Amino acid sequence: MRMSHPTLAALAALIATFAAPAQAAGDAKAGKAMHDKDCVACHARQFGGDGTKIYTRTDRRVNTLAQLRAQVAACNSQLPTRYFPEEEEHVAAYLNLQYYKFKP
């Protein structure tokens, strides 16, 4: 059975929720650069206006660090970014530091 890239990304995210450390272990500085380059424009196209407002909205879907990692992996699978898992971790580290502030 051959799995598509989105299926593999979703599987990796699921595994990461059980295997990853409690806090995002990536490099937040590298994650910011990746986020600013790839994520904000997509969010602005999808939701209009300031693409970062998705993180501070009252009805946000991400409420734990595991969900944050899974969401970054899901976004990665939908975009042509092709981030490696450690790069997804950089983005998650930045988002957690800047917006979410989940405790380990």
C-alpha positions as CSV (number, residue, x, y, z in Angstrom):
1,M,0.0,0.0,0.0
2,R,1.4,3.4,-1.0
3,M,0.5,6.4,1.2
4,S,0.2,10.0,-0.1
5,H,2.3,12.8,1.4
6,P,-0.7,14.2,3.4
7,T,-1.4,10.7,4.8
8,L,2.2,10.4,5.9
9,A,2.2,13.9,7.4
10,A,-1.0,13.1,9.4
11,L,0.5,9.8,10.6
12,A,3.7,11.5,11.6
13,A,1.7,14.1,13.5
14,L,-0.2,11.4,15.3
15,I,3.0,9.6,16.3
16,A,4.5,12.9,17.4
17,T,1.7,13.5,19.9
18,F,2.7,10.4,21.7
19,A,6.5,10.4,21.2
20,A,7.4,14.1,21.3
21,P,8.6,15.9,24.4
22,A,6.0,18.1,26.3
23,Q,7.5,21.3,24.9
24,A,8.3,22.3,21.4
25,A,12.0,21.5,21.1
26,G,12.6,23.3,17.8
27,D,14.5,26.6,17.2
28,A,11.9,29.4,17.5
29,K,14.1,31.8,15.6
30,A,14.3,29.5,12.6
31,G,10.5,28.8,13.0
32,K,9.7,32.5,12.9
33,A,11.5,32.8,9.5
34,M,9.7,29.8,8.1
35,H,6.3,31.0,9.6
36,D,6.7,34.5,8.1
37,K,7.7,33.1,4.7
38,D,5.1,30.4,4.3
39,C,2.3,30.5,6.9
40,V,1.1,34.1,7.3
41,A,0.3,34.6,3.6
42,C,-1.7,31.4,3.5
43,H,-3.7,32.4,6.6
44,A,-4.4,35.9,5.2
45,R,-5.7,34.3,1.9
46,Q,-7.9,31.9,3.8
47,F,-9.1,34.1,6.6
48,G,-8.5,37.6,5.3
49,G,-6.6,40.5,6.8
50,D,-3.9,39.8,9.3
51,G,-2.9,36.2,8.9
52,T,-1.6,35.9,12.5
53,K,-5.1,36.6,14.0
54,I,-5.8,32.9,13.6
55,Y,-3.7,32.2,16.6
56,T,-5.5,34.6,19.0
57,R,-9.1,34.1,17.9
58,T,-11.4,33.0,20.7
59,D,-12.6,29.9,18.9
60,R,-9.2,28.5,18.0
61,R,-8.9,24.7,17.5
62,V,-5.4,24.4,19.0
63,N,-5.5,24.0,22.8
64,T,-2.5,21.8,23.6
65,L,1.1,21.5,22.4
66,A,0.2,18.1,20.8
67,Q,-2.6,19.8,18.9
68,L,-0.2,22.6,17.8
69,R,2.3,20.0,16.5
70,A,-0.5,18.2,14.7
71,Q,-1.9,21.4,13.1
72,V,1.6,22.5,11.9
73,A,2.0,19.0,10.3
74,A,-1.5,19.3,8.7
75,C,-0.7,22.7,7.3
76,N,2.7,21.4,6.0
77,S,0.9,18.6,4.2
78,Q,-1.4,21.1,2.5
79,L,1.3,23.4,1.3
80,P,4.2,22.8,-1.0
81,T,6.6,23.6,1.8
82,R,7.7,20.0,2.3
83,Y,9.1,20.7,5.8
84,F,10.9,17.9,7.5
85,P,9.6,16.9,11.0
86,E,12.4,18.9,12.7
87,E,11.4,22.0,10.6
88,E,7.8,21.5,11.7
89,E,9.1,21.5,15.3
90,H,10.8,24.9,14.6
91,V,7.5,26.4,13.5
92,A,5.7,24.9,16.5
93,A,8.4,26.2,18.9
94,Y,7.9,29.7,17.4
95,L,4.1,29.6,17.6
96,N,4.2,28.3,21.1
97,L,6.7,31.0,22.2
98,Q,4.9,33.8,20.4
99,Y,1.2,33.0,20.8
100,Y,0.2,29.9,22.7
101,K,2.5,29.6,25.7
102,F,1.7,26.0,26.5
103,K,3.4,24.7,29.6
104,P,5.5,21.5,29.3
